[in-house]
Every structure is written in C-alpha cells, then in structure tokens.
Amino acid sequence: MEKETTRKFKWGFTWELEKLEKWMSDLSAKGMHIDKPGNLWNRYTTDPSIQYIYRIDFQQDLLDKDKLNEYTSLYADSGWEYVGSVGPLWHYFRKNAFSEEPFELYTDRSSLADYYKRISKVLVLVALINLLSIALNISLVFPKYFTANLWSITIPVVSIQMLLFLFLIYGYFRFSQKIKVLAENK
C-alpha cells in the first residue's frame, strides 16, 4: 500500500525551535510524519499506525558526507532516526513516541547551552554582515541617488535591511535569555 504524501507550510523563528518540534510531533500524533524537511514547506507521509517525537539540531561542520554519516550514526545509536536536513545547518531527527529512551538530543544543561550559543553566534554573524551591507548602501548608494530616486530605491532597501538586522539581534537576545535561564537553574 502506497502512503499518501502531502506538503504543509510552516513559518517559524529560529528561537522557537521547541514550538516547531511540538507542531511536528503533534502532526505525527495525527498520523502525518515529516519525510522531507524544507525551509517553509515540509513533505509529510500519512501513516496512523506510528507516532514520532521530532527534534531539530543545528550543526555547522557537516558539509563532508562522511562527517554527516558519522553524526547521524551517533544519534542512530541512541534510537534517533535521521529524517533529513535543511541546508547544511538544520538536521531533523525523530524517535518513536513510545520509546523508553530520552526524547531530547541534548540531555544536560551545558550541552543545551552550547547548542543555543552556536545558533546565537550565527545570528550575530549574519546581523553584522547585514549591518556592513547597510553601511555600504548608505555610503555608496545614498549619495549617488540623493535625488528623486532616494525614496524609490535607497530608503526602502535600507529600511528592509534595518528591520532584518533588528530581527536577527532580537533572535540573539532570545537565545541569550535561554542561556541565562539554563545557567541560573544549575
């Protein structure tokens, strides 16, 4: 019997990974299991006979196929099934919801704090690159188009870049709060 597949749209923020994991796990309880993760669209198969718990991991150094295989094998030894990746950074895993083993990829506070720190560093790096782009746009483009084109090109572009910068910094502070809570609850 061929399983039915469907695609679902899901918008989420990096600092709300737990909500995304819960959403995917709740869909699994209804018989819809992710089999191909994507940036905004995930592909699901329908099978009401099983239920999974989903987790997402962030790893930066897995561009090499051998490293990725070693990494996924490590989790497979703990009962996690590798579902797939979104780009080279986000890796999706699932485990049978009725497993007796822990349902967390990071079972101690220090490794969870390190996980959050890795994500925070990338957010800051992208924010700084964006800030550099804003500075270049203002210094190179602004004087050249300081005429009627100012409002049609420069101001909207710089405004969007500023919003993105603020959004990334907000994400950094959200992760900083999570790290602080972990440190306080030792």
C-alpha positions as CSV (number, residue, x, y, z in Angstrom):
1,M,0.0,0.0,0.0
2,E,1.4,3.3,-1.0
3,K,1.4,6.0,1.6
4,E,-0.3,9.3,0.9
5,T,2.0,12.4,0.8
6,T,1.2,16.0,1.4
7,R,3.0,19.3,1.8
8,K,2.4,21.7,4.7
9,F,3.6,25.3,5.1
10,K,5.1,26.2,8.4
11,W,6.5,29.6,9.3
12,G,8.8,29.6,12.4
13,F,11.5,31.5,14.1
14,T,14.9,30.1,15.0
15,W,14.4,30.9,18.6
16,E,11.1,29.0,18.7
17,L,12.5,25.6,17.7
18,E,10.7,23.9,20.6
19,K,7.3,25.1,19.1
20,L,8.2,23.8,15.7
21,E,9.3,20.4,17.2
22,K,6.0,20.3,19.1
23,W,4.0,21.1,16.0
24,M,5.7,18.3,14.0
25,S,5.2,15.9,16.9
26,D,1.5,16.9,17.2
27,L,1.0,16.2,13.5
28,S,2.7,12.9,13.9
29,A,0.2,12.0,16.7
30,K,-2.5,12.6,14.0
31,G,-0.7,10.2,11.6
32,M,1.3,12.8,9.5
33,H,5.0,12.3,9.5
34,I,7.6,14.6,8.0
35,D,9.8,12.8,5.5
36,K,11.4,15.8,3.7
37,P,12.0,19.0,5.7
38,G,12.2,22.3,3.9
39,N,12.7,26.0,4.7
40,L,9.0,26.8,4.7
41,W,7.3,23.7,3.2
42,N,7.7,20.2,4.6
43,R,6.6,17.0,2.9
44,Y,4.6,14.5,5.0
45,T,3.5,11.0,4.6
46,T,0.4,9.6,6.3
47,D,0.6,6.6,8.5
48,P,-1.7,6.4,11.5
49,S,0.0,3.2,12.8
50,I,3.0,5.1,14.3
51,Q,3.8,8.2,16.2
52,Y,7.1,10.1,16.4
53,I,8.7,12.8,18.6
54,Y,10.7,15.2,16.4
55,R,13.8,17.2,17.3
56,I,15.9,19.7,15.2
57,D,19.6,20.1,15.6
58,F,21.9,22.8,14.5
59,Q,25.4,21.8,13.3
60,Q,27.8,23.8,11.2
61,D,30.6,21.4,10.3
62,L,28.8,18.7,8.4
63,L,29.4,19.6,4.7
64,D,31.5,16.5,4.3
65,K,29.3,13.4,3.6
66,D,31.5,11.2,5.9
67,K,31.1,13.7,8.8
68,L,27.3,13.8,8.3
69,N,27.2,10.0,8.2
70,E,29.2,9.8,11.5
71,Y,27.0,12.4,13.1
72,T,23.7,10.7,12.1
73,S,25.1,7.3,13.2
74,L,25.8,8.7,16.6
75,Y,22.2,9.6,17.0
76,A,21.0,6.4,15.5
77,D,22.8,4.5,18.3
78,S,20.6,6.4,20.7
79,G,17.4,5.4,18.8
80,W,17.0,8.6,16.7
81,E,16.1,8.3,13.0
82,Y,17.6,10.9,10.7
83,V,14.8,12.5,8.7
84,G,16.8,15.0,6.6
85,S,18.4,18.4,6.6
86,V,17.5,21.9,5.6
87,G,20.6,23.3,4.1
88,P,23.9,22.4,5.8
89,L,22.9,23.6,9.2
90,W,19.5,22.2,10.3
91,H,19.1,18.5,10.8
92,Y,15.8,16.8,11.6
93,F,15.5,13.6,13.8
94,R,12.6,11.6,15.1
95,K,12.1,8.8,17.6
96,N,9.2,6.5,18.2
97,A,6.9,8.3,20.7
98,F,6.6,5.2,22.8
99,S,10.4,4.7,23.2
100,E,11.7,4.3,26.7
101,E,14.8,6.3,25.9
102,P,15.1,10.1,26.5
103,F,13.4,12.4,23.9
104,E,16.0,15.1,24.0
105,L,19.0,15.4,21.7
106,Y,20.7,17.5,24.5
107,T,20.2,15.9,27.9
108,D,22.3,18.1,30.0
109,R,22.2,21.9,30.6
110,S,25.8,22.6,29.4
111,S,25.3,20.9,26.0
112,L,22.0,22.6,25.5
113,A,23.6,26.0,26.4
114,D,26.4,25.2,23.8
115,Y,23.7,24.5,21.3
116,Y,22.0,27.8,21.9
117,K,25.4,29.6,21.8
118,R,26.2,28.1,18.3
119,I,22.9,29.4,16.9
120,S,23.4,32.8,18.6
121,K,26.9,33.2,17.0
122,V,25.5,32.6,13.6
123,L,22.7,35.1,14.2
124,V,25.2,37.7,15.3
125,L,27.5,37.0,12.3
126,V,24.6,37.4,9.8
127,A,23.5,40.6,11.6
128,L,27.0,42.1,11.4
129,I,27.2,41.2,7.7
130,N,23.8,42.8,7.2
131,L,25.0,45.9,9.1
132,L,28.0,46.1,6.8
133,S,25.7,45.9,3.8
134,I,23.6,48.7,5.3
135,A,26.7,50.9,5.7
136,L,27.8,50.2,2.2
137,N,24.4,51.0,0.8
138,I,24.3,54.3,2.7
139,S,27.8,55.4,1.8
140,L,27.9,54.2,-1.8
141,V,24.3,54.3,-3.0
142,F,22.8,57.1,-0.9
143,P,24.9,60.0,-2.3
144,K,24.5,58.7,-5.8
145,Y,20.7,58.6,-5.6
146,F,20.1,61.6,-3.4
147,T,17.5,62.9,-5.8
148,A,14.1,61.6,-6.7
149,N,15.3,58.0,-6.7
150,L,16.1,58.3,-3.0
151,W,12.6,57.2,-1.9
152,S,12.1,54.7,-4.7
153,I,15.3,52.7,-4.2
154,T,17.6,53.6,-1.2
155,I,15.2,54.2,1.6
156,P,13.1,51.0,1.1
157,V,16.2,48.8,0.7
158,V,17.9,50.3,3.8
159,S,14.7,50.1,5.8
160,I,14.3,46.4,5.0
161,Q,17.9,45.7,5.9
162,M,17.5,47.6,9.2
163,L,14.4,45.5,10.0
164,L,16.3,42.3,9.2
165,F,19.2,43.5,11.4
166,L,16.9,44.2,14.3
167,F,15.1,40.9,13.8
168,L,18.5,39.0,13.9
169,I,19.6,40.9,17.1
170,Y,16.2,40.1,18.7
171,G,16.8,36.4,18.0
172,Y,20.3,36.7,19.5
173,F,18.8,38.2,22.7
174,R,16.1,35.5,22.8
175,F,18.8,32.8,22.8
176,S,20.8,34.8,25.4
177,Q,17.8,34.7,27.7
178,K,17.5,30.9,27.2
179,I,21.2,30.5,28.1
180,K,20.8,32.7,31.1
181,V,17.9,30.6,32.4
182,L,19.9,27.4,31.9
183,A,22.8,29.0,33.9
184,E,20.6,30.1,36.7
185,N,18.9,26.7,37.1
186,K,22.1,24.7,37.5
